Amino acid sequence: MGYIKSKSFFSYIFYQIIFSSLILSNTIIPENNSTLNYVHVLFEWEQEPGAVEYRLNISADNNFNVIILDTTINSLVFIDKDNIEWSHNYFWRIKPVYIGQESTWSEISSFNTAAKRSDATATIYNDEDINPGLTIFGSFYNYYSAMIDKNGREIWNTGDKNIVYYNSTPYLDLLGCYSNPSLENNLPGIDFSIDSDFIWEEPNEDFLHHDMIKLPNGNYLGIVAVSELGPIPVGSWTSSYQGFGFSANGISLEFPWVGDRLVEWDKDTKEVIWSWSVFDHFSMDDYDAIGGTWLPSSTGYQEYDWTHVNAMIFSEEESAIYISTRHLSRITKISYPSGEVIWNMGRDMLSGDVTIGHDLGFSFQHGLQRLDNGNIVTLDNGNLSQDFLNTNVPISRALEISLDNNDAEIVWEYSLPENLFGFASGNTQKLDNGNYLITTIGGNGTSLEVSPDGEIVWEGNYNLCEPICAVYRAHRVPGLYPIAFSVIIDGLRKNTEQVSGIYLPEGNASVSFTINNEGSVSETYNYHFSDNLDWFGDHTGSVDIDPGEKHTLSFNGVSSNSITENHCQLEITPEHKPSLSKSVSAPLFIGQLNIDQDPYLVPDKISLLAYPNPFNSTINIKISNVKKIGEVIEIHNVSGKLIETINLNNNVKDQEIKWEAQGLPSGVYFIRLVSHYDKHFEKVLYLK
């Protein structure tokens, strides 16, 4: 939403006297006496009317004799990434800062951090080329997940919950499973938070394994085991089965084949609303004849692990599902919701159902990623590389595969050294900077960040026991708080009677709110604004805000005196994390606040003039009656994005600034004077 220039801004002056009896800002996060399983900690508190910034203290003792952090913030959220350690107790407090003075401290809140879980380490080979973010990984069969930074410092873990990480979105929607030996199906799939709270759990009617994803419609898609009788093919294993009394003639349907079914559960009812089975779409003529998967079936399992689907992704753009079928060394694209197989990619088999990629040579692959250009990224575990690629020893490879007109081609590959061969698990992720994060159980669990030209720029070592306590998957994520924001009610004040609200002139008036994106990703924030008496109308829209940036929403209207109190409210909902929605509200009053007569505290009317308008390249910005109250000039584009902030000289009452618009596109811009008393806008037109 762009700014709408107000016909008239505050035509009066106001100020509030600061009283020691003010209700101080309440701490919100972390909750008092909470235990945190992370050391990047988000602090949040409530807005205090009249405060221009906030002072935050973190201490190792409740008397604040050992202060770990003393900082000032002009938002309502602060993320500390440097000062918190594992297995420690901490105390924190907030002090509102008003114009020219501070108030008293809030009540003290405390929290403690749990013990770290991993023994991970990291090696940096080329710091400049590392893709930013944190690396999250899950571990079988230690049953925990953790997150490390580029230095190997553990940032987060799943605490005492036995959770194994499967996958996440850039917005840190976490999915995985947890070990529950009391259940027949002992690894139920879950959607969970960074606090290891379960957001959603699958119904556990069948054995879910390897992967679960959240669909764009909010439902969940999982891989569950399903069994049907099939033949025992003739091969080196045949005699073993005949010794148990089976015909083992390759024809008789006499032995349990375990396959896989994709199941979509309704997010609310957990009812199965869509499913797809390999038994309906794959032929039993196709099976692994050389990888040794038949032998365990005769030595105690008494069932054949036929397909072993181990990964899936959903493409909303294509309305398609991609699955990785380990024991068929096959990747399949499925139309959703029809279930039609669009193609099978991989080693040709007897049925002839594999139509593309016969010569790619991948085997027993694990993990899938679909890129924006349609390419597929996977980890070729390479169990059959000696047969498929004629290697001397089994070799694992990271692959990027292009798909063009149903023709598959490897466009990038990286062969892991022999000591990092991973016969199971692992994955490859192409990162935003073009590098690849390659994860393998080799080396007791390892992730390599490799550049497109094959240079190792970073290595993470999880120091797990191979193969039993193997790393399952790992991904690079933007941060622990990809979506974090605060909403400030501009102009919120208290009068001498301690009544909080926004004080407006009668007639043309404006209310505004500032959204600060404190997270690590760009986000779309949907909003809905209204007021009870409809002075400003009902507004719905959205704004895109980059990390570290802010956006001001302004609503203009006409106020009037009424015996009925007016009230405005604004709800902000991040598009990719609706659960983090925030609502703010405030009473609206007509008339000025009671004003202290100290000439230092009572400013004359501040004025803003921008000329020439329209302008070419350079515009003059003239400001009158600047006081020592921290005024700044903000330049916004027509969509409301902050382009530049100009600090004013608070020791000069009248001043003039030249602003250069070179390098920016022609169009409408808004010059905004921000003070703690008033706000002024000038709409200007830049013509090259």
C-alpha positions as CSV (number, residue, x, y, z in Angstrom):
1,M,0.0,0.0,0.0
2,G,1.3,3.4,-0.9
3,Y,1.0,6.4,1.3
4,I,-2.0,8.7,0.9
5,K,-1.1,12.3,1.4
6,S,-3.2,13.8,4.2
7,K,-5.1,17.0,3.5
8,S,-4.3,18.3,6.9
9,F,-2.0,17.0,9.7
10,F,-2.0,17.9,13.4
11,S,-2.7,21.6,13.6
12,Y,-2.1,21.8,17.3
13,I,0.7,20.9,19.7
14,F,0.7,18.3,22.4
15,Y,3.0,16.6,24.8
16,Q,2.6,14.3,27.8
17,I,4.3,14.7,31.1
18,I,6.3,11.7,32.1
19,F,5.2,10.2,35.5
20,S,7.0,7.6,37.5
21,S,3.7,6.0,38.0
22,L,3.4,5.0,34.3
23,I,2.6,1.3,33.7
24,L,5.9,-0.1,32.4
25,S,6.2,-2.3,29.3
26,N,5.3,-5.9,30.0
27,T,7.8,-8.5,28.9
28,I,6.2,-11.1,26.7
29,I,8.9,-13.4,25.3
30,P,10.7,-15.4,26.7
31,E,8.0,-16.3,29.2
32,N,9.1,-15.9,32.8
33,N,10.8,-19.1,34.3
34,S,10.8,-20.8,30.9
35,T,13.4,-23.3,29.6
36,L,14.7,-22.7,26.2
37,N,16.2,-25.2,23.8
38,Y,18.0,-22.6,21.8
39,V,20.7,-19.9,22.3
40,H,19.5,-17.4,19.7
41,V,16.8,-15.8,21.8
42,L,14.0,-13.5,20.7
43,F,12.9,-10.9,23.2
44,E,9.6,-9.1,22.9
45,W,7.7,-6.6,25.0
46,E,4.6,-4.4,24.8
47,Q,4.6,-0.9,23.6
48,E,4.6,1.8,26.2
49,P,2.7,5.0,25.3
50,G,5.1,7.9,24.7
51,A,8.3,5.8,24.6
52,V,10.6,6.5,21.7
53,E,12.9,3.5,22.4
54,Y,13.6,0.8,24.9
55,R,16.6,-0.2,26.9
56,L,17.2,-4.0,27.3
57,N,19.3,-5.6,30.0
58,I,20.3,-9.2,30.1
59,S,22.1,-10.4,33.2
60,A,23.5,-13.6,34.7
61,D,22.1,-12.7,38.2
62,N,18.9,-11.3,39.4
63,N,20.6,-8.2,40.9
64,F,22.1,-7.3,37.5
65,N,25.6,-7.2,38.9
66,V,26.9,-9.2,35.9
67,I,25.2,-7.5,32.9
68,I,25.7,-9.5,29.7
69,L,24.0,-7.1,27.4
70,D,22.9,-3.5,27.7
71,T,21.4,-2.2,24.5
72,T,18.8,0.3,23.2
73,I,16.2,-0.7,20.6
74,N,13.6,1.4,18.8
75,S,11.4,-1.6,18.1
76,L,9.5,-4.1,20.3
77,V,11.6,-7.1,19.3
78,F,15.2,-7.9,19.7
79,I,17.0,-11.1,18.7
80,D,20.2,-11.9,20.6
81,K,22.5,-14.2,18.7
82,D,25.8,-13.7,20.6
83,N,25.4,-13.7,24.4
84,I,23.4,-16.7,25.5
85,E,25.0,-20.0,26.3
86,W,23.7,-23.5,27.0
87,S,22.9,-24.7,30.5
88,H,22.7,-21.2,32.0
89,N,20.2,-19.1,33.9
90,Y,19.4,-15.5,32.7
91,F,17.5,-12.5,33.9
92,W,16.2,-9.6,31.7
93,R,14.3,-6.4,32.0
94,I,13.1,-3.5,29.9
95,K,13.1,0.2,30.5
96,P,11.1,2.6,28.3
97,V,13.0,5.7,27.2
98,Y,11.0,8.9,26.7
99,I,12.1,12.2,25.2
100,G,14.9,13.5,27.2
101,Q,14.7,10.9,30.0
102,E,14.3,7.3,31.0
103,S,11.7,5.7,33.2
104,T,12.2,2.9,35.7
105,W,12.8,-0.7,34.9
106,S,10.1,-3.3,34.3
107,E,9.7,-6.3,36.5
108,I,12.5,-8.8,36.1
109,S,11.8,-11.9,34.0
110,S,14.0,-15.0,33.9
111,F,14.7,-18.0,31.7
112,N,17.2,-20.8,31.5
113,T,18.7,-22.7,28.6
114,A,18.7,-26.5,28.4
115,A,21.8,-28.6,27.6
116,K,23.1,-28.9,24.1
117,R,22.6,-32.2,22.4
118,S,25.2,-32.6,19.6
119,D,28.9,-32.8,19.4
120,A,29.0,-31.1,16.0
121,T,32.0,-29.2,14.7
122,A,32.6,-27.2,11.6
123,T,35.5,-26.2,9.4
124,I,35.5,-23.0,7.3
125,Y,37.5,-23.1,4.1
126,N,36.2,-20.0,2.3
127,D,34.2,-17.7,4.6
128,E,33.2,-15.3,1.9
129,D,31.5,-18.0,-0.3
130,I,29.4,-19.6,2.5
131,N,25.7,-19.3,2.0
132,P,24.4,-17.5,5.1
133,G,22.1,-19.2,7.6
134,L,22.0,-22.1,10.0
135,T,22.3,-25.8,9.2
136,I,19.6,-28.1,10.7
137,F,20.0,-31.8,10.8
138,G,18.2,-34.9,12.2
139,S,19.8,-38.0,13.7
140,F,18.7,-41.6,13.7
141,Y,18.8,-43.4,16.1
142,N,19.8,-40.9,18.7
143,Y,16.5,-39.4,18.0
144,Y,17.2,-35.7,18.2
145,S,17.6,-32.8,15.8
146,A,19.8,-29.8,16.1
147,M,20.9,-26.6,14.3
148,I,24.5,-25.3,14.0
149,D,26.0,-22.0,12.7
150,K,28.9,-21.8,10.3
151,N,31.4,-22.1,13.2
152,G,29.8,-25.4,14.4
153,R,28.1,-23.7,17.4
154,E,24.9,-25.5,18.3
155,I,22.1,-22.9,18.2
156,W,19.0,-25.1,18.7
157,N,18.0,-28.6,19.5
158,T,14.8,-30.6,20.1
159,G,15.4,-30.8,23.9
160,D,14.2,-33.9,25.6
161,K,11.8,-34.7,22.7
162,N,12.9,-37.7,20.6
163,I,12.4,-35.9,17.3
164,V,14.1,-36.6,14.0
165,Y,14.0,-33.8,11.5
166,Y,12.6,-34.5,8.0
167,N,12.3,-31.2,6.2
168,S,11.3,-27.6,6.5
169,T,10.3,-24.6,4.5
170,P,12.4,-21.3,4.3
171,Y,9.9,-20.1,6.9
172,L,10.9,-22.9,9.3
173,D,7.8,-25.0,9.2
174,L,9.4,-28.1,10.8
175,L,8.3,-31.6,10.0
176,G,9.7,-34.9,11.2
177,C,8.9,-37.8,13.4
178,Y,9.4,-38.8,17.0
179,S,10.3,-42.1,18.6
180,N,7.4,-43.6,20.7
181,P,8.1,-47.2,21.5
182,S,4.7,-47.6,23.2
183,L,3.1,-47.3,19.7
184,E,2.9,-50.2,17.2
185,N,3.8,-47.6,14.5
186,N,6.5,-46.1,16.7
187,L,7.6,-43.2,14.5
188,P,4.6,-41.0,14.0
189,G,5.0,-37.9,11.8
190,I,4.6,-34.5,13.3
191,D,4.6,-30.8,12.5
192,F,6.5,-29.1,15.4
193,S,7.7,-25.7,16.6
194,I,11.2,-24.6,17.6
195,D,10.1,-25.2,21.2
196,S,9.5,-28.8,20.2
197,D,5.8,-28.4,20.7
198,F,3.6,-30.6,18.5
199,I,1.5,-28.5,16.1
200,W,0.0,-31.5,14.3
201,E,0.4,-35.3,14.5
202,E,-0.6,-37.9,12.0
203,P,-3.3,-40.4,13.0
204,N,-0.8,-43.3,13.3
205,E,-3.1,-45.8,11.6
206,D,-0.3,-47.1,9.4
207,F,3.5,-47.0,9.7
208,L,4.7,-43.6,8.4
209,H,8.3,-43.5,7.3
210,H,11.0,-41.3,5.8
211,D,9.0,-38.1,4.9
212,M,6.0,-36.0,5.6
213,I,5.3,-32.6,3.9
214,K,2.7,-29.9,4.3
215,L,0.7,-29.1,1.2
216,P,-0.2,-25.6,0.1
217,N,-3.9,-26.3,1.1
218,G,-2.7,-26.9,4.7
219,N,-3.2,-30.6,4.6
220,Y,-0.3,-33.1,5.2
221,L,1.1,-35.7,2.9
222,G,3.0,-38.7,4.2
223,I,4.5,-42.0,3.1
224,V,3.0,-45.1,4.8
225,A,3.9,-48.8,4.4
226,V,1.4,-51.1,2.6
227,S,1.7,-54.8,1.8
228,E,0.4,-57.2,-0.9
229,L,1.3,-60.8,-1.9
230,G,3.7,-61.1,-4.8
231,P,6.0,-63.7,-6.4
232,I,9.5,-64.6,-5.3
233,P,11.5,-64.0,-8.5
234,V,14.1,-66.5,-9.6
235,G,17.6,-65.4,-8.6
236,S,20.5,-66.2,-6.4
237,W,18.2,-66.0,-3.4
238,T,15.7,-68.6,-4.8
239,S,17.1,-71.6,-3.0
240,S,16.9,-69.9,0.4
241,Y,13.1,-69.5,-0.1
242,Q,12.6,-73.0,-1.4
243,G,14.3,-74.2,1.8
244,F,11.5,-72.6,3.7
245,G,8.9,-74.3,1.6
246,F,8.0,-71.6,-0.9
247,S,7.6,-72.4,-4.6
248,A,9.8,-69.5,-5.5
249,N,9.0,-69.9,-9.1
250,G,8.7,-66.3,-10.0
251,I,5.0,-66.7,-10.7
252,S,3.1,-67.7,-7.5
253,L,1.7,-64.8,-5.4
254,E,3.0,-66.2,-2.1
255,F,5.2,-63.7,-0.4
256,P,4.5,-60.3,1.2
257,W,5.8,-57.4,-0.7
258,V,6.0,-54.2,1.3
259,G,5.4,-51.1,-0.8
260,D,4.4,-47.6,-0.2
261,R,1.2,-45.5,-0.3
262,L,1.1,-41.7,-0.3
263,V,-1.6,-40.4,2.0
264,E,-3.1,-37.0,2.3
265,W,-4.7,-36.2,5.6
266,D,-7.2,-33.4,6.2
267,K,-5.4,-30.9,8.5
268,D,-8.5,-30.6,10.8
269,T,-10.2,-34.0,10.8
270,K,-7.1,-36.2,9.9
271,E,-9.3,-38.1,7.5
272,V,-7.6,-39.6,4.5
273,I,-8.9,-37.5,1.5
274,W,-6.4,-38.7,-1.2
275,S,-4.0,-41.6,-1.6
276,W,-1.7,-43.2,-4.2
277,S,-0.2,-46.7,-4.0
278,V,2.8,-48.1,-5.8
279,F,0.8,-51.4,-6.2
280,D,-1.6,-49.5,-8.5
281,H,1.0,-47.8,-10.6
282,F,4.2,-49.9,-10.5
283,S,4.7,-53.4,-12.0
284,M,6.1,-56.3,-9.9
285,D,8.1,-57.1,-13.0
286,D,10.4,-54.3,-11.7
287,Y,12.5,-55.1,-8.6
288,D,16.0,-54.8,-7.4
289,A,17.9,-57.8,-8.7
290,I,21.5,-56.9,-7.8
291,G,21.4,-54.7,-4.7
292,G,20.8,-57.5,-2.2
293,T,17.4,-56.4,-1.1
294,W,15.9,-59.9,-1.5
295,L,18.4,-61.6,0.8
296,P,17.1,-60.2,4.2
297,S,13.6,-61.3,3.3
298,S,14.7,-64.9,3.6
299,T,16.8,-64.5,6.8
300,G,14.2,-63.2,9.3
301,Y,12.2,-60.3,7.9
302,Q,9.7,-62.6,6.1
303,E,8.7,-59.8,3.8
304,Y,10.3,-58.1,0.8
305,D,11.1,-54.4,1.1
306,W,10.1,-53.7,-2.5
307,T,10.0,-50.0,-3.2
308,H,11.2,-48.1,-0.1
309,V,10.0,-44.6,-1.1
310,N,12.2,-42.3,0.9
311,A,11.4,-38.7,-0.2
312,M,8.7,-36.7,-1.8
313,I,8.1,-33.1,-2.8
314,F,5.1,-31.2,-4.1
315,S,5.1,-28.7,-6.9
316,E,2.2,-26.3,-6.6
317,E,3.1,-24.8,-10.0
318,E,2.7,-28.1,-11.8
319,S,0.2,-29.7,-9.4
320,A,2.5,-32.7,-9.3
321,I,4.3,-34.9,-6.7
322,Y,7.8,-36.2,-7.1
323,I,8.9,-39.3,-5.2
324,S,12.2,-41.1,-4.8
325,T,11.9,-44.9,-4.8
326,R,15.2,-46.2,-3.3
327,H,15.0,-49.9,-4.2
328,L,13.9,-49.3,-7.7
329,S,16.6,-46.6,-8.2
330,R,13.8,-44.5,-9.6
331,I,12.4,-41.0,-9.4
332,T,8.7,-40.6,-10.4
333,K,6.6,-37.6,-11.3
334,I,2.9,-38.0,-10.4
335,S,0.0,-35.8,-11.5
336,Y,-2.0,-34.5,-8.5
337,P,-4.8,-35.2,-7.8
338,S,-5.4,-37.6,-10.8
339,G,-2.5,-39.9,-9.7
340,E,-1.4,-40.5,-13.2
341,V,2.3,-41.3,-13.6
342,I,3.8,-38.6,-15.8
343,W,7.2,-40.2,-16.0
344,N,9.6,-42.6,-14.3
345,M,13.3,-41.7,-14.4
346,G,16.2,-44.1,-13.8
347,R,17.4,-47.5,-14.6
348,D,15.4,-49.3,-17.3
349,M,13.5,-52.3,-16.1
350,L,11.5,-55.2,-17.5
351,S,8.1,-53.4,-17.5
352,G,9.3,-50.6,-19.7
353,D,7.6,-48.1,-17.4
354,V,10.9,-46.2,-17.0
355,T,10.8,-43.7,-19.8
356,I,13.7,-41.2,-19.2
357,G,17.1,-41.0,-17.6
358,H,18.2,-44.6,-18.3
359,D,21.9,-43.6,-18.5
360,L,22.1,-41.3,-15.4
361,G,23.4,-44.1,-13.3
362,F,22.0,-43.1,-9.9
363,S,21.1,-45.8,-7.4
364,F,19.4,-46.0,-4.0
365,Q,19.1,-42.2,-4.1
366,H,17.8,-40.2,-1.2
367,G,16.3,-36.7,-0.9
368,L,14.6,-34.5,-3.5
369,Q,14.6,-30.8,-4.3
370,R,12.9,-29.2,-7.3
371,L,14.4,-25.9,-8.4
372,D,12.5,-22.9,-9.9
373,N,13.8,-23.9,-13.4
374,G,12.4,-27.4,-13.0
375,N,15.7,-29.2,-12.3
376,I,15.8,-32.0,-9.8
377,V,18.5,-32.2,-7.1
378,T,19.2,-35.4,-5.2
379,L,21.9,-37.5,-3.5
380,D,22.8,-40.6,-5.4
381,N,23.8,-42.9,-2.6
382,G,25.5,-45.0,-5.2
383,N,25.0,-48.4,-3.7
384,L,25.1,-49.9,-7.2
385,S,27.6,-47.5,-8.7
386,Q,30.0,-50.4,-9.3
387,D,27.4,-52.0,-11.5
388,F,25.8,-48.8,-13.0
389,L,28.9,-46.6,-13.3
390,N,31.8,-49.2,-13.3
391,T,33.4,-47.6,-10.3
392,N,36.1,-49.5,-8.4
393,V,34.3,-48.9,-5.0
394,P,30.8,-47.6,-4.2
395,I,30.7,-43.8,-4.8
396,S,28.0,-41.3,-3.6
397,R,27.2,-38.3,-5.8
398,A,25.3,-35.1,-5.5
399,L,23.3,-34.5,-8.7
400,E,21.4,-31.8,-10.4
401,I,19.3,-33.2,-13.2
402,S,17.6,-31.1,-15.9
403,L,14.4,-32.2,-17.5
404,D,13.6,-30.9,-21.0
405,N,11.0,-32.3,-23.2
406,N,11.0,-35.5,-21.2
407,D,14.7,-35.9,-21.6
408,A,16.9,-36.0,-18.5
409,E,20.5,-34.9,-18.3
410,I,22.9,-34.4,-15.4
411,V,24.0,-30.7,-15.5
412,W,26.1,-30.8,-12.3
413,E,27.5,-33.5,-10.2
414,Y,30.0,-33.9,-7.3
415,S,31.4,-37.3,-6.3
416,L,32.1,-37.6,-2.6
417,P,35.4,-39.1,-1.6
418,E,35.5,-42.8,-0.7
419,N,35.5,-42.2,3.0
420,L,32.3,-40.2,2.8
421,F,30.3,-42.8,0.9
422,G,26.8,-42.9,2.3
423,F,24.9,-46.1,1.6
424,A,21.7,-44.7,3.0
425,S,20.1,-41.4,4.1
426,G,21.5,-38.0,3.3
427,N,20.4,-35.4,0.7
428,T,21.6,-32.6,-1.5
429,Q,20.2,-29.0,-1.3
430,K,21.0,-26.3,-3.8
431,L,21.5,-23.1,-1.9
432,D,20.4,-19.5,-2.8
433,N,24.0,-18.5,-3.7
434,G,24.4,-21.4,-6.1
435,N,26.4,-23.7,-3.8
436,Y,25.3,-27.2,-2.8
437,L,24.9,-28.6,0.7
438,I,25.7,-32.3,0.5
439,T,24.9,-34.5,3.5
440,T,26.1,-38.0,4.0
441,I,26.3,-40.6,6.8
442,G,29.9,-41.0,5.8
443,G,32.5,-39.6,8.2
444,N,30.1,-40.2,11.1
445,G,27.7,-37.7,9.6
446,T,29.0,-34.9,7.3
447,S,27.7,-31.9,5.4
448,L,29.8,-30.3,2.7
449,E,29.0,-27.0,1.2
450,V,30.4,-27.1,-2.3
451,S,30.6,-24.3,-4.9
452,P,29.4,-24.9,-8.5
453,D,33.1,-25.4,-9.6
454,G,33.6,-28.1,-7.0
455,E,35.4,-26.2,-4.2
456,I,34.5,-27.2,-0.6
457,V,33.8,-23.9,1.2
458,W,32.4,-25.3,4.5
459,E,32.3,-28.6,6.2
460,G,30.0,-29.6,9.1
461,N,30.8,-32.8,11.1
462,Y,28.1,-34.2,13.3
463,N,30.3,-36.8,15.0
464,L,27.6,-39.5,15.1
465,C,28.2,-43.2,15.2
466,E,28.1,-44.8,11.8
467,P,25.9,-46.4,10.6
468,I,23.4,-46.8,13.5
469,C,23.2,-43.2,14.7
470,A,23.3,-41.8,11.2
471,V,22.5,-38.3,10.1
472,Y,19.2,-38.4,8.2
473,R,19.0,-35.1,6.4
474,A,20.3,-31.6,6.7
475,H,19.3,-28.3,5.2
476,R,20.5,-24.7,5.3
477,V,17.8,-22.4,6.7
478,P,17.8,-18.6,6.9
479,G,17.7,-18.5,10.7
480,L,15.9,-19.5,13.8
481,Y,13.4,-16.7,13.4
482,P,12.8,-16.3,9.6
483,I,9.5,-14.4,10.4
484,A,9.6,-12.0,13.3
485,F,8.1,-8.6,13.4
486,S,6.7,-5.8,15.6
487,V,3.9,-3.4,15.1
488,I,4.2,0.1,16.7
489,I,1.2,2.4,17.0
490,D,2.6,5.8,16.0
491,G,1.6,8.7,18.2
492,L,0.4,6.5,21.1
493,R,0.4,8.8,24.1
494,K,-0.9,9.2,27.7
495,N,-2.2,12.5,29.1
496,T,-1.7,13.8,32.6
497,E,-4.7,11.7,33.6
498,Q,-2.9,8.6,32.4
499,V,-5.4,8.0,29.6
500,S,-3.7,6.2,26.7
501,G,-4.7,6.7,23.1
502,I,-4.1,8.5,19.9
503,Y,-5.0,12.2,20.1
504,L,-6.4,13.7,16.9
505,P,-7.6,17.1,15.7
506,E,-11.2,17.4,14.8
507,G,-11.6,17.2,11.0
508,N,-8.9,15.9,8.7
509,A,-6.7,13.5,10.6
510,S,-4.4,10.5,10.1
511,V,-3.4,7.4,12.1
512,S,-0.4,5.3,11.3
513,F,1.4,2.1,12.3
514,T,5.0,1.0,11.7
515,I,5.7,-2.6,10.9
516,N,9.3,-3.7,11.6
517,N,10.5,-6.9,9.9
518,E,12.9,-8.3,12.5
519,G,13.2,-11.7,10.7
520,S,15.7,-13.2,8.3
521,V,13.5,-13.4,5.2
522,S,11.4,-11.1,3.1
523,E,7.8,-11.5,3.9
524,T,4.3,-10.4,2.8
525,Y,2.3,-9.0,5.6
526,N,-1.5,-8.9,5.2
527,Y,-3.4,-6.3,7.1
528,H,-6.9,-5.3,8.1
529,F,-7.6,-1.9,9.6
530,S,-10.9,-0.5,10.9
531,D,-12.3,1.9,13.5
532,N,-15.6,1.6,15.3
533,L,-17.1,4.9,14.1
534,D,-15.7,4.6,10.5
535,W,-13.7,7.8,10.6
536,F,-11.0,6.2,8.5
537,G,-12.9,3.5,6.7
538,D,-12.2,-0.2,6.5
539,H,-8.9,-1.2,4.8
540,T,-7.5,-4.5,3.7
541,G,-4.2,-5.0,1.9
542,S,-0.7,-6.3,2.0
543,V,2.9,-5.0,2.1
544,D,6.2,-6.7,1.3
545,I,9.0,-5.9,3.7
546,D,12.6,-7.1,3.4
547,P,14.6,-8.2,6.5
548,G,15.7,-5.3,8.7
549,E,13.4,-2.9,6.9
550,K,10.2,-1.2,8.1
551,H,6.9,0.0,6.5
552,T,4.5,2.6,7.7
553,L,0.8,2.1,7.1
554,S,-1.2,5.4,7.2
555,F,-4.9,5.8,7.1
556,N,-6.5,9.2,6.5
557,G,-10.0,10.3,7.3
558,V,-12.2,12.9,9.1
559,S,-12.7,12.8,12.8
560,S,-15.6,14.3,14.7
561,N,-16.6,14.8,18.4
562,S,-19.0,12.1,19.6
563,I,-20.3,10.9,22.9
564,T,-19.3,7.5,21.7
565,E,-15.6,6.6,22.2
566,N,-13.9,5.6,18.9
567,H,-11.4,2.8,18.8
568,C,-9.1,1.6,15.9
569,Q,-7.6,-1.8,15.4
570,L,-5.1,-3.3,13.1
571,E,-4.4,-7.0,12.5
572,I,-1.2,-8.0,10.8
573,T,-0.8,-11.6,9.5
574,P,2.4,-12.8,7.9
575,E,1.4,-14.7,4.7
576,H,3.7,-17.7,5.4
577,K,3.2,-17.9,9.1
578,P,-0.4,-17.0,10.0
579,S,0.1,-18.4,13.5
580,L,2.2,-15.3,14.2
581,S,-0.6,-12.9,13.5
582,K,-0.6,-9.8,15.8
583,S,-3.4,-7.3,16.6
584,V,-3.0,-3.9,18.0
585,S,-5.6,-1.4,19.0
586,A,-6.0,2.0,20.6
587,P,-8.7,4.5,21.6
588,L,-9.0,7.6,19.4
589,F,-9.6,11.0,21.2
590,I,-10.4,14.4,19.8
591,G,-8.5,17.3,21.3
592,Q,-5.0,18.0,22.6
593,L,-3.2,16.5,25.5
594,N,-2.5,18.4,28.7
595,I,0.8,20.1,28.0
596,D,3.7,20.9,30.3
597,Q,4.7,24.5,29.7
598,D,8.4,23.9,29.7
599,P,9.6,25.5,26.5
600,Y,12.1,22.7,25.9
601,L,9.4,20.1,25.9
602,V,6.8,22.0,23.9
603,P,7.9,22.4,20.3
604,D,6.6,25.0,18.0
605,K,4.8,23.6,15.0
606,I,7.2,21.7,12.8
607,S,7.0,22.3,9.1
608,L,8.2,20.5,6.0
609,L,8.6,21.9,2.5
610,A,10.0,20.0,-0.5
611,Y,10.8,21.9,-3.8
612,P,10.9,22.0,-6.8
613,N,8.1,19.5,-7.3
614,P,8.3,17.8,-9.8
615,F,12.1,17.6,-9.6
616,N,14.9,16.2,-11.7
617,S,17.7,14.4,-9.8
618,T,17.9,16.8,-6.8
619,I,15.2,18.1,-4.5
620,N,15.4,20.6,-1.6
621,I,13.9,19.6,1.7
622,K,13.3,22.5,4.2
623,I,12.4,21.8,7.8
624,S,11.5,24.5,10.3
625,N,11.4,24.4,14.1
626,V,13.5,21.3,14.7
627,K,13.9,20.6,18.4
628,K,16.1,18.1,20.3
629,I,13.6,15.3,19.9
630,G,15.2,13.0,17.3
631,E,13.4,14.0,14.1
632,V,14.4,12.2,10.9
633,I,13.5,12.4,7.3
634,E,12.4,9.2,5.6
635,I,12.2,8.7,1.8
636,H,9.7,6.1,0.7
637,N,8.7,4.9,-2.8
638,V,5.1,4.7,-4.0
639,S,4.7,1.2,-2.5
640,G,5.8,2.4,0.9
641,K,9.3,0.8,0.9
642,L,11.8,2.8,2.9
643,I,14.5,4.1,0.4
644,E,16.6,6.2,2.7
645,T,16.7,7.7,6.2
646,I,18.3,11.2,6.8
647,N,19.2,12.2,10.3
648,L,18.6,15.8,11.2
649,N,20.9,18.1,13.1
650,N,18.9,18.6,16.3
651,N,20.9,21.6,17.3
652,V,19.8,23.6,14.3
653,K,16.2,24.9,14.4
654,D,15.8,25.6,10.7
655,Q,17.7,23.6,8.2
656,E,17.6,22.6,4.5
657,I,18.7,19.3,3.0
658,K,19.4,18.3,-0.6
659,W,18.4,14.8,-1.6
660,E,19.8,13.1,-4.7
661,A,17.5,10.6,-6.4
662,Q,20.1,9.4,-9.0
663,G,20.0,5.7,-9.7
664,L,16.3,5.5,-8.8
665,P,13.5,5.1,-11.3
666,S,11.2,8.0,-12.1
667,G,7.9,8.1,-10.3
668,V,6.1,9.2,-7.1
669,Y,8.0,9.3,-3.8
670,F,7.0,10.4,-0.3
671,I,9.2,12.5,1.9
672,R,8.2,11.9,5.5
673,L,9.3,14.0,8.5
674,V,9.1,11.8,11.6
675,S,9.1,13.4,15.0
676,H,7.8,12.2,18.3
677,Y,5.1,14.8,18.2
678,D,3.9,14.8,14.7
679,K,4.3,13.3,11.2
680,H,4.3,15.2,7.9
681,F,4.3,13.8,4.3
682,E,5.1,15.5,1.1
683,K,4.3,13.7,-2.2
684,V,6.9,14.5,-4.9
685,L,7.3,13.5,-8.5
686,Y,10.8,12.5,-9.8
687,L,11.2,13.0,-13.6
688,K,14.4,12.0,-15.2
